[in-house]
Structure formats: structure tokens, C-alpha cells
Amino acid sequence: MKNVFAEVYRIFKKAPLHISLILLMDIAGAIIWAANPYIIGACIDDLLGRKYCWLCIFIALQLLLIALRTVDKILDTRIYSRIIEEESTTYYEKIIRTDADDSKISSLLDRVDDIPNFLEINLFDFLSMAGGIIFSLIFIFSISGLFVLLLAVSVSIVVPFATYRFQKDIALNNENRKNIDEARVNIIASRKIERYKEHIRKALSLDIINSDLDAKTYLLTDLLQTVLLVIAIISTIHAGNYTSGQLFSTITYVMMLNGYVGEINESIIVVKDLQDTVSRLERNAK
């Protein structure tokens, strides 16, 4: 992991102010998005009483969210495109000095933007996931009580551990897929149909295996999370001290928690893939 952090930090230093600004806008947008179920629930209760304060707050925050996302999209692509261009050119200058063949060079150059993409997309996704889980748990506790909170925490812990074996196998298959991709250009250049058929067969077989592993992961995850959702609804209803808006918010936050916990599986695979990519790029550029 040390080399991954070093590479991510190296990319960050290329445009620290711009990247920090983009990240802050992303975080602000994520906070507004995470608060939406609570605000919508408050709107429901307000509107049932013919009041409009929370509706005005909701509209104002949505306009702010639209503004943040618009500015973010304008800056984001411009900043990271420059970084990716520089990274690709620099790596190309290094790799052509080695004895790597054209097929491997082509595949490796396709991987160069994985590190900037991690900083642009995945890092924010990780922060959003962590913040979403914390925010959801706090709200679930405030409405549904300690029992549902403990159940939610238990499910959030059990899911990643129960599916770790699947994640490990997917990450290993992704490494093998990269090995296959590195030979693609040479196989195409050979103009031999049987070689190309075998190449495609191997690549697609790994995709099928990963699809099956994904299915097992989601089956186990969804079953555990459905139990949590049903118990949370029943527990909130039997507590008796809830409004229509609070019940809506509780259901939404449990579903939101389930979504973020499900992303833990994907995040682990992303990190493992990035570790392999960084090692692969460093190893072949020497």
C-alpha cells in the first residue's frame, strides 16, 4: 500500500489547490445528498401541517447542489485531463527505453490513468462511503434506537468479512485479465484466427467467473441487508413515537446504509487492482 499512497500523493502535488477545491465541492455535495432523506422527511411533516419552512430549505439546498456539481464538472475534466496527458507522455518516454514489446506497452499505457482516476473518482467515493455510513447510523439510532443501531453495525461488519473470499478471487482474476490484455496487440498482429479465438475465450471466461462471484456477493449482501431493513421498519413502527416523515427517513437511511456497505466490497477490489497496477507500471518501466 505504501507505493500506492506515494503515487496518489505524487499526482496530488501536480495541482494541489485545484484538486483540493474539487474534493471540497464533492464533499459539500455529498453532505447535502446525505441530509436529503432527513430534510424530505421534515418536509413531509411540515407540509401535512401546511407549513413550508423545510420545503424552502430543501429547494435552497438543491439549487446549491446543482451549482456545486456544475462547477465541479467544468473544473474536474480540465484539471485531470492535463495530469493524464503529462503522465501518459512521461511513462511512454520511459517504457520505450525498455525491451517491452508494443503489445505490452499499449496495455500499460491504458493503465497509466488508473492513478489519476483513483484521485479523481475513487478517493471521493471512499470518503462519501465512510461519511454516508456514519451519517446513516447516527440517524437510525436517533429514530429507531439502540437495538436497530447494533443490528445495523453488525450487518455492516459481517458483510465485508463474509464476502472477502469473493473479493480476493475477483482481484486475482483482474490481475490475470491484465496479463491477457498485455498480449492482445501481438495476437491481433499475428492475424491468426485460432490464436485470437483462444485469447478472447480466456478473457471472457474470467469475465464470466467474476460475474458469478459478483452474483454471490450481492446475494449474500442483499439477504443480510433485507433482514436489517425489515427489522428497522418493524422496530420503528412498534416504538410508536414516529411521524410519517420520520418513518420515510428511517427507511431511506437504512437503504442508504445498505448501499454504502455494499460499496465496501467494490472499494476493496479497487484498492487491490490499483496496487497491482502501480506495481505493474513500476516493474515494467525499469
N, C-alpha and C positions, 0 to 999 in steps of 0.2 A: 504493500500500500504506500510505502514511503515514496517510491518513484512516481506513483500516480499523483500524490499531493504536490510533489515537486513540479511535475509537468503542468498541473492545473494552475499553480501559483505563477509559473513562468508565463503562461498565457494571460493571466490576470494582469501582470505587470505591463503588458503591452498597451493597455488602455484602462488603467485603474479607476479613473474618475467616471468615465463613460459606463464601464461595466458596473460600478457601484450604483450609479444613478438608475440604470436599468433594473438592477436587482432590487433596489428600494421601491421602485414603482411596481415591480412584480409582487413584492411582499405586501405593499399597501393594498393592491388589488385582491390579493389572497385573503387579507383580513376582512375586507368588505364582503367578499364572497362567503367567507366562513360565518360572518354575522348575519347573512341574509335570512336563514331559517328563523332565527330569533326575532328579527325585525318583521318578517312576514307574519309570524305568529302574533306579535304585538299589534300589527295592522289589523289582523282578523278580529281580535278582541276589541280594538278601538272602533272599527267600522260597525261592529254589531251594536256598539253604544252610540253610533252616529258621531264619532269623533274622527279627526283627520290629522292629528299631530304626527303619528307614526307613519302615516302614508306620505306626508311631506318629507319626513326624514328618509324614507325608503327611496323616493324619487330623487332626492338630492344626492344620495349615495350612489344610485345607479348612474346618474349623469357624471359624477366624479369617476366612477369605474370606467365608463366609456372613454372619458378624456385620458385617463391613465393608460388604457390599453391602446388607444390610438397613437399617443406619443411613443409608447413602448415599441410598437410595430415599426414606426418610422425610424427610430434610432437603432433598434436591435439588428436588423438586417445589414444596415450600413456599417456598423462597428464590426460585427463578426465576419462579414464578407472580406473586409480588409485584412483581418487577422488570418483567416483561412487562406487567402491568396498568398500572404507572406509565408505562412507555414508550409504550404504546398511547394512553393518555389524553393525555399530553403532545403526542404527534405529531398526534393528532386536533385538539387545540386550535390547533396551528399550521396544519395543512392546510386547515381550514375557513375560514381568513382569506384563502386564495388563490382564484384563479379556476378551480381544478381541478374537473372535474365529478364527480358521485357515483361513476361507474364507476371512474375513476382513483383516487379516494380509497379506495374499497373494496379495490382491488388493492394499493395502497401500505400500507394498514393490515395486510393479510395478511403483508407483508414485514417489518414492524417487529420481530417476534420472531426474525428471522434472526440478528441480532447477539447477543442473549442466548443463543440456541440454539448459536451458534458457541462461546461461552464455556462453556456447559453440556456440550456433546457433542463438538464437533469439536476443540477445543483438546486435550482429553484423548486423543482418538483420534490426534492428531498426535504427542503425546508417547509414547503407547503404541506407535505405529508405529515411531518412531525407536528407542525402547528395545528393542522386540522384534527389530528388525533387528540392532542391536548385540549383544544377548544371543545371538541365534541364530548370528551369525558367530563369536563367541568360542567357543561350544560346538562348532560344526562344525570349527573349527581344532583344538581340543583333541582331537577324536576322529579326524577324517579327514585332518588335515594341511594343509600349505600349498597344495598343488595345488587341492584342493577349495575351500579358502577363496578363492583367487584367482578360481576359476571362479564361485563364488557372488557375489563382489564385482562381477565383470564383468557377470553377468546382472542384478544389482541396479541397475547403472548403465545398461545398454543398454535395459532395459525402458521406463523413463520417457522416454528420448530417442526410442526407436523408435515410441512411441505418442503423442508430443507433438502431432502434427498432428491426431490424432483428438480429443484433449482440447480443443484450441483450437476445433475445429469444434463440439463439444458445448457448450462455454461460450458460443459465439456464438449457437447455436440456443436456448440457455436465455434469453439476453437477448431474442431475438425472441419467445420464448414469453411472457415477462413483458409485452412490448408488446401482444401479443394479449389477454392476460388483463385488461389495463387497460381494454379496450373491452367486456368481457363483459357487465357490468350494463346498459350502454346498449343493447347489441344485444338482450338479453333484454327490456328495457323497450319496445323497438320493436314487439315481437310480430309480427315478420316472419320467416316460416319460412325463406325463402331466405337472408336475412342471417345467421340463426343457423346454417344448414347450412354456409355458407361459413366462418363463424367456427370451427366445430367441425372442418371439413376442414383448415383451416390449422394449428390446434393439433395435431391428430392426425398430420398429415404431418410436423411437427417431431419428435413423439414417435417416429415410425417411423424417421426419419433417425438420431436419437440412438440408438435401439435397434440399428440396423445398425452405427453407429460403435462402440458398446459391444461388439458381437459381434466386430468386427475387433480391438479392443483386447484382449479376452480370448483370442482365438485366438492372436495373436502372443505374448502374455504366457505363456499356458499351454504353448505349444510350447517356448519357451525354458526355462521352469521345469521341464518334464518331463525335458528333457535334463540339467539340473542334478541332479535327483533321482536319475535312473538312474546317472549317473556317481558321485555321492556314495555310493550303495549299493555299487556295484561296487568303488570305491576302498577303502571301509571293510572290505569282506569280504576283499579281496586283501591288505590290511595285516596281517591275521591276528591282531592283538593286541586283540581286542574280546570283550566278553561279550554275552550276549543282551540285557541291559538297555541296554548302550551302543549296540547296533545299533538298538534300538527308539528310543532318544533321538535318535540321529542322523537317522533317517528323519523323526521328528516335527519336529525343529528345522529340517530342510530344507523341509518342508511349511509350517511356521510362517513361515519366512523368505519363502517364495513368496507366502504370504497377505499378509504385511505389505508386500512390494514391490508387489503388485497394488493395494494401497490407495493407493499414491503417486499413481496415475492419478486416483482419485476425489478425493484431497485437493487436487490442483491445480485440479480443476474447482470444488470447494467454495470455494476461495480466490477464484477468478475470479468466481464467482457472487456472493460476498459483496462484492467490490469494486464490482461493478455495482449491487448492492442499496443499498450505502451512498451511492454517487453519485446513484442514482435518488431516494432518500429526501431527501437534502440538496437536490438540484436542484429538486424539486417543492414543498418546504416554504418556499421563499423567496418 
